Amino acid sequence: MPKNQFNPITAAGYRQIQAEIAALETDRPHKIASLAEARAHGDLSENAEYSAAKRDLRHLESRLRFLNKQLQYAKVVQPSTNDTVELGKWVTLEFLDDHDTATYQLVGAAEADLDAGKTTRVSPLGKAITGHHPGDTVTVHAPAASYAVKITAVSLTAPQD
Protein backbone atom coordinates (compact mmCIF):
# COMPACT_ATOMS: atom_id res chain seq x y z
CA MET A 1 0.00 0.00 0.00
CA PRO A 2 1.45 3.37 -0.94
CA LYS A 3 2.41 5.88 1.73
CA ASN A 4 -0.30 8.36 2.69
CA GLN A 5 -3.05 5.90 1.78
CA PHE A 6 -5.01 4.84 4.82
CA ASN A 7 -7.91 2.50 5.35
CA PRO A 8 -10.73 4.15 7.29
CA ILE A 9 -12.00 1.97 10.11
CA THR A 10 -14.33 2.39 13.08
CA ALA A 11 -12.92 2.42 16.61
CA ALA A 12 -14.74 -0.86 17.30
CA GLY A 13 -13.21 -2.44 14.21
CA TYR A 14 -9.74 -1.32 15.28
CA ARG A 15 -10.25 -2.86 18.73
CA GLN A 16 -11.53 -6.07 17.13
CA ILE A 17 -8.34 -6.42 15.07
CA GLN A 18 -6.23 -5.72 18.17
CA ALA A 19 -8.11 -8.44 20.06
CA GLU A 20 -7.56 -10.96 17.26
CA ILE A 21 -3.84 -10.15 17.21
CA ALA A 22 -3.65 -10.64 20.99
CA ALA A 23 -5.42 -14.01 20.72
CA LEU A 24 -3.10 -15.18 17.94
CA GLU A 25 -0.02 -14.07 19.87
CA THR A 26 -1.29 -16.00 22.90
CA ASP A 27 -1.76 -19.10 20.70
CA ARG A 28 1.66 -18.80 18.99
CA PRO A 29 3.71 -20.55 21.75
CA HIS A 30 1.31 -23.53 21.63
CA LYS A 31 1.73 -23.80 17.85
CA ILE A 32 5.51 -23.62 18.18
CA ALA A 33 5.47 -26.32 20.89
CA SER A 34 3.26 -28.55 18.72
CA LEU A 35 5.69 -28.16 15.83
CA ALA A 36 8.67 -29.01 18.05
CA GLU A 37 6.90 -32.07 19.44
CA ALA A 38 5.94 -33.30 15.96
CA ARG A 39 9.50 -32.72 14.71
CA ALA A 40 10.83 -34.94 17.50
CA HIS A 41 8.87 -37.89 16.12
CA GLY A 42 11.49 -38.59 13.50
CA ASP A 43 11.34 -38.78 9.70
CA LEU A 44 9.84 -35.47 8.56
CA SER A 45 9.09 -36.65 5.01
CA GLU A 46 6.34 -39.01 6.22
CA ASN A 47 5.28 -37.16 9.34
CA ALA A 48 1.73 -35.87 8.79
CA GLU A 49 1.61 -34.40 12.29
CA TYR A 50 4.71 -32.32 11.53
CA SER A 51 3.27 -31.12 8.21
CA ALA A 52 0.00 -30.12 9.88
CA ALA A 53 1.78 -28.31 12.74
CA LYS A 54 4.03 -26.48 10.29
CA ARG A 55 1.03 -25.46 8.16
CA ASP A 56 -0.89 -24.25 11.25
CA LEU A 57 2.05 -22.13 12.43
CA ARG A 58 2.54 -20.69 8.93
CA HIS A 59 -1.17 -19.79 8.78
CA LEU A 60 -0.99 -18.10 12.19
CA GLU A 61 2.10 -16.09 11.22
CA SER A 62 0.52 -15.08 7.92
CA ARG A 63 -2.67 -13.91 9.65
CA LEU A 64 -0.61 -11.91 12.17
CA ARG A 65 1.30 -10.17 9.35
CA PHE A 66 -1.98 -9.36 7.58
CA LEU A 67 -3.65 -7.98 10.72
CA ASN A 68 -0.62 -5.92 11.69
CA LYS A 69 -0.62 -4.35 8.20
CA GLN A 70 -4.32 -3.60 8.64
CA LEU A 71 -3.54 -1.67 11.82
CA GLN A 72 -0.49 0.00 10.30
CA TYR A 73 -2.60 1.57 7.55
CA ALA A 74 -5.80 2.03 9.56
CA LYS A 75 -7.20 5.45 10.27
CA VAL A 76 -9.85 5.44 12.98
CA VAL A 77 -12.75 7.59 11.88
CA GLN A 78 -15.17 9.18 14.34
CA PRO A 79 -18.58 9.78 12.73
CA SER A 80 -20.11 13.24 13.06
CA THR A 81 -23.38 13.83 14.89
CA ASN A 82 -25.31 14.99 11.81
CA ASP A 83 -27.71 12.83 9.78
CA THR A 84 -25.36 12.23 6.84
CA VAL A 85 -24.57 8.60 5.98
CA GLU A 86 -20.88 8.08 6.73
CA LEU A 87 -18.48 5.51 8.11
CA GLY A 88 -19.51 4.24 11.53
CA LYS A 89 -23.18 5.18 11.31
CA TRP A 90 -26.18 2.87 11.28
CA VAL A 91 -28.51 3.28 8.30
CA THR A 92 -32.03 1.92 7.94
CA LEU A 93 -33.05 1.33 4.35
CA GLU A 94 -36.25 0.49 2.55
CA PHE A 95 -35.68 -1.59 -0.57
CA LEU A 96 -38.22 -0.11 -2.98
CA ASP A 97 -38.62 -3.21 -5.16
CA ASP A 98 -40.14 -5.29 -2.35
CA HIS A 99 -40.61 -2.72 0.46
CA ASP A 100 -38.41 -4.82 2.75
CA THR A 101 -36.33 -2.92 5.32
CA ALA A 102 -32.86 -3.58 6.70
CA THR A 103 -30.39 -1.78 8.92
CA TYR A 104 -26.65 -1.78 8.30
CA GLN A 105 -23.64 -0.13 9.85
CA LEU A 106 -21.31 1.43 7.30
CA VAL A 107 -17.79 0.20 8.13
CA GLY A 108 -14.29 -0.06 6.73
CA ALA A 109 -13.42 -2.92 4.38
CA ALA A 110 -11.67 -4.94 7.11
CA GLU A 111 -14.83 -4.93 9.24
CA ALA A 112 -17.45 -5.99 6.71
CA ASP A 113 -19.76 -8.74 8.00
CA LEU A 114 -23.23 -8.85 6.47
CA ASP A 115 -24.38 -11.45 9.01
CA ALA A 116 -23.68 -8.84 11.71
CA GLY A 117 -25.33 -6.05 9.68
CA LYS A 118 -22.04 -4.41 8.67
CA THR A 119 -21.52 -3.35 5.07
CA THR A 120 -18.38 -1.79 3.74
CA ARG A 121 -18.23 1.70 2.37
CA VAL A 122 -16.67 0.37 -0.85
CA SER A 123 -19.49 -2.08 -1.61
CA PRO A 124 -22.08 -1.05 -4.22
CA LEU A 125 -24.59 -0.35 -1.44
CA GLY A 126 -22.06 1.55 0.68
CA LYS A 127 -20.95 3.69 -2.26
CA ALA A 128 -24.53 4.53 -3.18
CA ILE A 129 -25.71 5.63 0.28
CA THR A 130 -22.57 7.45 1.49
CA GLY A 131 -23.16 11.18 1.82
CA HIS A 132 -26.94 10.93 1.65
CA HIS A 133 -29.60 11.76 4.28
CA PRO A 134 -32.89 10.29 5.56
CA GLY A 135 -35.59 10.68 2.93
CA ASP A 136 -33.14 10.35 0.01
CA THR A 137 -33.74 7.64 -2.58
CA VAL A 138 -30.60 6.31 -4.27
CA THR A 139 -29.89 3.75 -6.95
CA VAL A 140 -27.47 0.96 -6.11
CA HIS A 141 -25.52 -0.36 -9.08
CA ALA A 142 -24.65 -3.94 -8.17
CA PRO A 143 -22.92 -6.43 -10.50
CA ALA A 144 -26.11 -8.42 -11.21
CA ALA A 145 -28.65 -5.58 -11.30
CA SER A 146 -29.47 -2.08 -10.14
CA TYR A 147 -32.06 -1.37 -7.48
CA ALA A 148 -33.39 1.58 -5.51
CA VAL A 149 -33.31 2.11 -1.75
CA LYS A 150 -34.78 4.84 0.39
CA ILE A 151 -32.81 5.94 3.45
CA THR A 152 -35.30 6.05 6.31
CA ALA A 153 -33.00 6.65 9.29
CA VAL A 154 -29.35 7.41 10.12
CA SER A 155 -27.97 7.12 13.65
CA LEU A 156 -24.74 6.76 15.63
CA THR A 157 -26.00 3.68 17.47
CA ALA A 158 -27.70 0.48 16.39
CA PRO A 159 -31.48 0.72 16.53
CA GLN A 160 -33.09 -1.32 19.30
CA ASP A 161 -35.30 -4.15 18.08
Phi, psi and omega in degrees: 000132181295155175302158176067002177253116184245155176260114177295142181209152176281161178299321179295321178295321178298314179296325179296318178294318177301319180294321178294320177299315180299318180295318179294320179294328176291325182280339185304312180301327178292320179294319179295318179296320178298319179296316180297318179296316180294323180296327182290349182281000173111221187311113184284336183291335180238028184252093182296325179296319178295314179300318180294317180295320179295316178298317180298317179293318178300317179298315179299312181297320179296317179296320177299316179299316180299311182295320178296323175295320178303314180291323181301320184259005181283144173232111181289127182250130175259119180292149178283172183267004179280185183259022178277137177290121179207170182308131178097343183270155176264134185233127175261129185238148169249122177277114191288341179288328181230004179059023174281153177239153177206153178239133180228151169261133178275119187229172175290163185303323182290344185259351188306133179198092184299328178297331179264007179076030180242118178245145184280151180291344180262000176286162177305318179294313181300317178298318184292322186270340182302131178089355181265177186228163175305138182097340179285142172249129182233156177258129178261124179259095180266164181302322184273330183191168174254148179210161182253143175228148175249130178279118182258337179201149176223129180213164178280340182237158179294136177295145178277133180280000000 
